[in-house]
Amino acid sequence: MRHTHQRRLALSGVAVLSLGLMTACGGDSGSADGDGPVTVTVATFNEFGYEDLITEWNDSHDDIKVEQVKVGTWDDAKANLYTKLAAGSGLSDIEAIEGDAMPAILAESGAFEDLTDPELEGRWLDWVGEKATNADGQMIGYATDIGPEGICYRSDLFEKAGLPTDREEVAGLMGTWDDYFATGEDFVAKVPDTAWYDSSGGVAQAMLNQVENPFETDDNTVDVENPELEALYGTITDNVGKGLSTRLPQWSDDWTASFQNDGFATMACPGWMLGVVEGNADGVKGWDFADVFPGGGGNWGGSFLTVPSQGEHVEEAQEVAAWLTAPEQQVKAFAAKGTFPSQVEALDSPEVTGMTNAFFNDAPTGEILANRAEAVTVQPHKGPKYSDILTAFQTAILRVDDGSMDASKSWDQFLADVEALG
């Protein structure tokens, strides 16, 4: 089923999302060259594991060719997305959307195709499909992956600090956040030149994923002065002074370089992060992956493929998006980059459950991530302003990390920034 809409996305819903980043990162709409094949562009960010899949598609299709438009981060993709949605042209035929931004996208469903297809019913886990379905029952996005989290760690640095290195023993060190941070204080006391975790923002994101209403109540009323959020902020900013954090912004050049210079010992790792770690830590020995997550379970991320209505080849784009998110393809993407499938059939696949990863000391990553997915009991409520508020919250933490504000003043600025959202 397909409904074409021409309504543009209202800028009022994305004021903070653009943050002045008017970067033209997307590709041009696909087009047919004379009587040749139609070209469908797919805009992605980070690592989706699509490179080999696109080659596979192109080798087997003469009528539709696929080109990937890839940027480094969701922030880059987001700026491009909202700028070109507002302009009414210029987006790729398929646009990948980070999961936290789907509530805002659903609020502007008219700018995207309804991808509802009876033949795909039951493909995805129920709670995943619900995230991409609007109030009218239209599916606006096809889910790619989910992000159950374990802990990536440097076994060689653990050994240097006199800590256990065996996966099961490591898991026993960090069943709760208190345990995790206490172990971190022990670590940095023994290895003072290395931080315990990769970034304050990354750990804050992981902790937020276990809070039912971090920023908004169930009726989407903004409430950022709640005890859980204030306590979380206090814990993270206190840890900066204790030396647990690298004090680096996640995804920055310095953060990337820290993988090569023993910058930190642990990090929260959803499945899709495994490929990021392997890429950034190329040549570094000692990485492993533990079947544990402080506080139980958490899901960080997961993305969706959408088809903007402004595109010239929406039917072909839907066909490609459906193929890329089929169980068979998601198993291959998981093997390539660790993006853990959100499809019911893929989760039961022996190729997934039996997957190991040589870079992480042959860790049984498929089994671990399946266990971590089962441990997820909380799905934070995410209203239309969630992504905007999350950006403001992460910025508040970063101000403490870089020393530009103390924790109290940065919190006050956060409250002011949220109020300015309206």
C-alpha positions as CSV (number, residue, x, y, z in Angstrom):
1,M,0.0,0.0,0.0
2,R,1.4,3.4,-0.9
3,H,0.1,6.9,-0.2
4,T,1.9,9.9,-1.7
5,H,1.9,13.1,0.2
6,Q,3.4,16.5,-0.7
7,R,3.2,18.2,2.7
8,R,6.5,19.5,3.9
9,L,7.9,18.9,7.4
10,A,7.2,21.9,9.6
11,L,10.3,23.5,11.0
12,S,8.7,24.2,14.3
13,G,9.0,20.5,15.2
14,V,12.7,20.3,14.7
15,A,14.1,23.7,15.8
16,V,16.8,22.3,18.1
17,L,17.5,19.2,15.9
18,S,19.1,21.3,13.2
19,L,21.4,23.1,15.7
20,G,22.7,25.3,12.9
21,L,24.2,22.3,11.1
22,M,23.0,23.1,7.6
23,T,25.3,20.5,6.1
24,A,24.3,19.1,2.8
25,C,25.2,15.4,3.4
26,G,22.5,13.6,1.5
27,G,22.4,12.4,-2.0
28,D,20.3,13.5,-4.9
29,S,17.1,11.6,-5.6
30,G,17.5,8.5,-7.8
31,S,16.9,9.0,-11.4
32,A,16.7,7.0,-14.6
33,D,19.3,7.7,-17.3
34,G,17.4,7.5,-20.5
35,D,16.3,3.9,-20.9
36,G,18.8,2.6,-18.4
37,P,18.1,1.4,-14.9
38,V,16.5,3.5,-12.1
39,T,19.1,4.6,-9.5
40,V,17.8,4.4,-5.9
41,T,20.0,6.2,-3.3
42,V,20.1,5.0,0.3
43,A,21.3,7.5,2.9
44,T,22.9,5.9,6.1
45,F,25.1,6.9,9.0
46,N,27.6,5.0,11.2
47,E,27.7,1.3,10.2
48,F,24.7,-0.4,8.8
49,G,26.6,-3.3,7.1
50,Y,25.0,-2.6,3.7
51,E,28.1,-2.4,1.5
52,D,28.1,-6.1,0.5
53,L,24.3,-6.2,0.4
54,I,24.2,-3.4,-2.1
55,T,26.8,-5.1,-4.3
56,E,24.6,-8.3,-4.1
57,W,21.5,-6.4,-5.1
58,N,23.2,-4.6,-8.0
59,D,24.7,-7.9,-9.3
60,S,21.3,-9.4,-9.4
61,H,19.1,-6.5,-10.6
62,D,19.3,-4.8,-14.0
63,D,16.3,-2.5,-13.6
64,I,17.1,-0.9,-10.3
65,K,20.6,0.1,-9.1
66,V,21.3,1.1,-5.5
67,E,23.9,3.7,-4.4
68,Q,24.7,4.3,-0.7
69,V,25.2,7.9,0.6
70,K,27.0,7.4,3.9
71,V,27.9,10.0,6.6
72,G,29.7,9.5,9.9
73,T,27.0,10.3,12.5
74,W,23.3,10.6,13.0
75,D,23.8,14.3,13.8
76,D,25.2,14.9,10.3
77,A,22.4,12.9,8.7
78,K,19.7,14.6,10.9
79,A,20.8,18.1,9.9
80,N,20.7,17.1,6.2
81,L,17.3,15.4,6.6
82,Y,15.4,18.3,8.2
83,T,17.0,20.9,6.0
84,K,15.9,19.1,2.8
85,L,12.6,18.0,4.1
86,A,11.9,21.7,4.7
87,A,13.1,22.6,1.2
88,G,10.9,19.9,-0.4
89,S,13.7,18.3,-2.4
90,G,17.2,16.9,-2.3
91,L,16.8,13.9,-0.1
92,S,17.9,10.4,-0.9
93,D,15.2,7.9,-2.1
94,I,15.6,6.0,1.2
95,E,16.6,7.8,4.4
96,A,17.8,6.0,7.5
97,I,16.4,7.4,10.8
98,E,17.9,6.8,14.2
99,G,15.4,5.2,16.5
100,D,15.2,8.0,19.0
101,A,14.1,10.4,16.3
102,M,11.1,8.2,15.1
103,P,8.6,9.9,17.4
104,A,9.3,13.3,15.7
105,I,9.1,11.6,12.3
106,L,5.8,10.0,13.1
107,A,4.5,13.4,14.0
108,E,5.2,14.5,10.5
109,S,4.1,11.3,8.7
110,G,2.7,13.2,5.8
111,A,6.2,13.8,4.5
112,F,6.9,10.1,4.2
113,E,5.4,7.1,2.4
114,D,3.1,4.7,4.1
115,L,5.2,1.5,3.8
116,T,2.4,-0.8,5.2
117,D,2.5,-4.1,3.4
118,P,0.4,-7.1,4.5
119,E,3.1,-9.5,3.2
120,L,5.5,-8.1,5.7
121,E,3.2,-8.4,8.7
122,G,4.9,-10.2,11.6
123,R,8.4,-9.6,10.2
124,W,9.5,-7.5,13.2
125,L,9.3,-7.8,17.0
126,D,6.1,-6.2,18.1
127,W,7.6,-3.4,20.1
128,V,10.0,-2.5,17.2
129,G,7.2,-2.3,14.7
130,E,5.1,-0.1,17.0
131,K,7.9,2.5,17.1
132,A,7.5,3.0,13.3
133,T,3.7,3.0,13.2
134,N,1.6,6.2,13.5
135,A,-1.7,6.8,15.2
136,D,-3.5,6.0,11.9
137,G,-1.9,2.5,11.7
138,Q,0.5,3.4,8.9
139,M,4.0,2.0,9.0
140,I,6.4,4.8,8.2
141,G,9.7,3.0,8.6
142,Y,11.1,-0.5,8.2
143,A,13.2,-1.4,11.2
144,T,16.8,-2.5,10.5
145,D,18.3,-3.5,13.9
146,I,17.9,-3.2,17.6
147,G,20.6,-2.3,20.1
148,P,20.8,-4.8,23.1
149,E,23.8,-3.8,25.1
150,G,26.7,-5.7,26.6
151,I,30.1,-4.4,27.9
152,C,33.1,-4.2,25.6
153,Y,36.4,-4.3,27.5
154,R,40.1,-4.4,27.1
155,S,41.3,-7.6,28.8
156,D,44.9,-6.6,28.6
157,L,44.2,-3.4,30.5
158,F,42.2,-5.3,33.0
159,E,45.2,-7.6,33.6
160,K,47.4,-4.5,34.0
161,A,45.1,-3.3,36.8
162,G,45.0,-6.8,38.5
163,L,41.3,-7.3,37.5
164,P,39.9,-10.6,36.2
165,T,39.9,-11.0,32.4
166,D,37.6,-14.0,31.9
167,R,34.2,-12.9,30.5
168,E,32.2,-14.6,33.2
169,E,34.3,-13.1,36.0
170,V,34.2,-9.7,34.3
171,A,30.4,-9.9,34.2
172,G,30.4,-10.5,37.9
173,L,32.2,-7.2,38.5
174,M,29.4,-5.0,37.1
175,G,25.9,-6.3,37.7
176,T,24.8,-2.9,38.9
177,W,25.9,0.7,38.0
178,D,27.3,1.1,41.6
179,D,29.4,-2.0,41.0
180,Y,30.5,-0.8,37.6
181,F,31.6,2.6,38.8
182,A,33.3,1.2,41.9
183,T,35.3,-1.2,39.8
184,G,36.2,1.8,37.6
185,E,37.5,3.8,40.6
186,D,39.7,0.8,41.5
187,F,40.9,0.6,37.9
188,V,41.9,4.2,37.5
189,A,43.7,4.1,40.8
190,K,45.9,1.4,39.4
191,V,46.1,2.6,35.8
192,P,45.9,6.4,36.2
193,D,46.7,7.2,32.6
194,T,43.7,5.3,31.2
195,A,40.0,6.2,31.8
196,W,37.5,3.6,32.8
197,Y,35.0,4.3,30.0
198,D,35.0,6.0,26.6
199,S,32.7,9.0,27.2
200,S,30.4,10.5,29.8
201,G,27.8,10.9,27.1
202,G,27.9,7.2,26.1
203,V,27.4,6.0,29.7
204,A,24.7,8.6,30.2
205,Q,22.9,7.3,27.1
206,A,23.1,3.7,28.4
207,M,21.7,4.7,31.8
208,L,18.9,6.7,30.2
209,N,17.8,3.6,28.3
210,Q,16.8,2.1,31.7
211,V,14.6,5.0,32.8
212,E,10.9,4.7,32.0
213,N,10.2,8.5,31.6
214,P,13.5,10.3,31.4
215,F,12.3,13.5,29.8
216,E,8.5,13.3,29.2
217,T,5.5,11.8,31.0
218,D,3.3,9.3,29.2
219,D,1.1,12.0,27.8
220,N,4.3,13.8,26.4
221,T,4.4,16.5,29.0
222,V,8.0,17.6,29.4
223,D,9.3,16.9,32.9
224,V,13.1,17.1,33.1
225,E,13.2,18.0,36.8
226,N,12.4,14.5,37.9
227,P,14.5,12.8,40.6
228,E,15.7,10.0,38.4
229,L,17.1,12.3,35.7
230,E,18.7,14.6,38.3
231,A,20.3,11.7,40.1
232,L,21.6,10.3,36.8
233,Y,23.1,13.6,35.8
234,G,24.7,13.9,39.2
235,T,26.3,10.5,39.0
236,I,27.8,11.1,35.5
237,T,29.2,14.6,36.3
238,D,30.6,13.4,39.6
239,N,32.5,10.6,37.8
240,V,34.2,13.2,35.6
241,G,36.1,14.5,38.7
242,K,37.0,10.9,39.6
243,G,38.8,10.3,36.3
244,L,36.4,7.6,35.1
245,S,35.7,9.3,31.8
246,T,37.9,10.2,28.9
247,R,36.1,13.6,28.9
248,L,35.8,13.3,25.2
249,P,32.7,13.8,23.0
250,Q,31.6,10.5,21.6
251,W,32.3,10.4,17.8
252,S,34.8,13.2,17.9
253,D,38.3,12.8,16.3
254,D,39.9,12.6,19.7
255,W,37.5,10.0,20.8
256,T,38.3,7.9,17.7
257,A,42.0,8.3,18.4
258,S,41.6,7.1,22.0
259,F,40.9,3.6,20.7
260,Q,44.5,3.5,19.5
261,N,46.3,5.0,22.5
262,D,44.9,3.0,25.5
263,G,42.5,5.8,26.2
264,F,39.9,3.7,28.1
265,A,39.1,0.2,29.3
266,T,35.4,-0.3,28.9
267,M,32.4,1.0,27.0
268,A,28.7,0.3,26.7
269,C,28.3,-1.7,23.4
270,P,25.0,-2.3,21.6
271,G,25.5,-4.8,18.8
272,W,26.0,-2.0,16.2
273,M,28.9,-0.6,18.2
274,L,31.0,-3.8,17.8
275,G,31.7,-2.8,14.2
276,V,32.6,0.8,15.3
277,V,35.0,-0.6,17.9
278,E,36.7,-3.0,15.5
279,G,37.1,-0.2,12.9
280,N,38.5,2.3,15.3
281,A,40.7,-0.2,17.2
282,D,42.1,-1.9,14.1
283,G,45.4,-3.6,15.1
284,V,44.8,-3.2,18.9
285,K,44.8,-6.5,20.7
286,G,42.9,-7.4,23.9
287,W,39.3,-6.5,23.1
288,D,36.6,-8.8,24.5
289,F,32.8,-8.7,25.0
290,A,31.0,-9.6,28.3
291,D,27.5,-10.9,28.7
292,V,26.4,-8.3,31.2
293,F,25.0,-4.9,31.4
294,P,24.8,-2.8,34.7
295,G,21.3,-2.7,36.1
296,G,20.0,-5.6,33.9
297,G,19.3,-4.8,30.3
298,G,19.2,-1.9,28.0
299,N,18.5,-1.2,24.3
300,W,20.5,1.6,22.7
301,G,19.5,2.5,19.2
302,G,18.2,0.6,16.3
303,S,17.3,2.4,13.1
304,F,14.6,2.5,10.4
305,L,14.5,3.0,6.7
306,T,12.0,5.5,5.5
307,V,10.9,6.7,2.0
308,P,10.5,10.4,1.7
309,S,7.5,11.3,-0.4
310,Q,9.5,14.0,-2.3
311,G,11.4,11.2,-4.1
312,E,10.9,10.4,-7.7
313,H,11.1,6.6,-7.3
314,V,9.1,5.8,-4.2
315,E,7.8,2.4,-5.4
316,E,11.3,1.2,-6.3
317,A,12.6,2.7,-3.0
318,Q,10.1,0.7,-1.0
319,E,11.1,-2.5,-2.8
320,V,14.7,-1.9,-2.0
321,A,14.0,-1.0,1.7
322,A,11.9,-4.1,2.1
323,W,14.7,-6.2,0.7
324,L,17.4,-4.6,2.9
325,T,15.4,-5.2,6.0
326,A,14.4,-8.8,5.2
327,P,15.6,-11.4,7.7
328,E,18.2,-12.9,5.3
329,Q,19.8,-9.6,4.7
330,Q,19.8,-8.6,8.3
331,V,21.7,-11.8,9.2
332,K,24.4,-10.8,6.7
333,A,24.5,-7.2,8.1
334,F,25.0,-8.6,11.6
335,A,27.9,-10.7,10.4
336,A,29.4,-7.7,8.7
337,K,29.0,-5.0,11.4
338,G,27.3,-6.5,14.4
339,T,23.9,-4.8,13.8
340,F,21.7,-7.1,15.8
341,P,18.5,-8.0,13.8
342,S,15.0,-6.8,14.8
343,Q,13.3,-9.5,12.7
344,V,11.7,-12.4,14.4
345,E,12.9,-15.0,11.9
346,A,16.5,-13.6,12.0
347,L,16.6,-13.8,15.8
348,D,16.1,-17.6,15.6
349,S,18.6,-18.1,12.9
350,P,21.6,-20.4,13.7
351,E,23.7,-17.9,11.8
352,V,22.9,-15.3,14.4
353,T,22.8,-17.4,17.6
354,G,26.0,-19.2,16.7
355,M,27.9,-16.0,15.6
356,T,31.4,-15.4,17.1
357,N,33.7,-12.5,16.6
358,A,37.4,-13.0,16.1
359,F,38.3,-9.4,17.0
360,F,36.6,-9.8,20.4
361,N,38.7,-12.8,21.3
362,D,36.1,-15.1,19.6
363,A,33.4,-13.9,21.9
364,P,30.0,-15.6,21.1
365,T,28.5,-12.3,20.1
366,G,25.3,-13.8,18.8
367,E,24.5,-15.6,22.0
368,I,25.5,-12.7,24.2
369,L,23.3,-10.2,22.3
370,A,20.4,-12.6,22.3
371,N,20.7,-12.9,26.1
372,R,21.0,-9.1,26.4
373,A,17.9,-8.6,24.3
374,E,15.9,-10.9,26.6
375,A,17.2,-8.9,29.6
376,V,15.5,-5.7,28.3
377,T,12.5,-4.9,30.5
378,V,12.2,-1.1,30.1
379,Q,11.5,0.8,27.0
380,P,11.8,4.6,27.8
381,H,8.9,6.7,26.8
382,K,10.0,8.8,23.8
383,G,7.7,11.6,22.8
384,P,8.1,14.0,19.8
385,K,10.6,16.1,21.8
386,Y,12.8,13.3,23.0
387,S,15.6,13.7,20.5
388,D,15.7,17.4,21.0
389,I,15.9,17.1,24.8
390,L,18.5,14.3,24.6
391,T,20.7,16.6,22.5
392,A,20.4,19.3,25.1
393,F,21.1,16.8,27.9
394,Q,24.2,15.5,26.2
395,T,25.4,19.0,25.6
396,A,25.0,19.8,29.3
397,I,27.2,16.8,30.2
398,L,29.8,17.8,27.7
399,R,30.1,21.3,29.2
400,V,31.1,19.6,32.4
401,D,33.5,17.3,30.6
402,D,35.3,20.1,28.8
403,G,35.4,22.3,31.9
404,S,33.4,25.2,30.3
405,M,30.8,25.0,33.1
406,D,30.5,23.4,36.5
407,A,27.7,20.8,37.0
408,S,25.3,23.1,38.7
409,K,25.5,25.9,36.1
410,S,25.3,23.4,33.2
411,W,22.2,21.9,34.7
412,D,20.6,25.3,34.9
413,Q,21.5,25.9,31.3
414,F,20.0,22.6,30.3
415,L,16.7,23.6,32.0
416,A,16.7,26.9,30.1
417,D,17.5,25.1,26.8
418,V,14.6,22.7,27.3
419,E,12.2,25.6,28.2
420,A,13.2,27.3,25.0
421,L,11.9,24.3,23.0
422,G,8.4,25.4,23.8
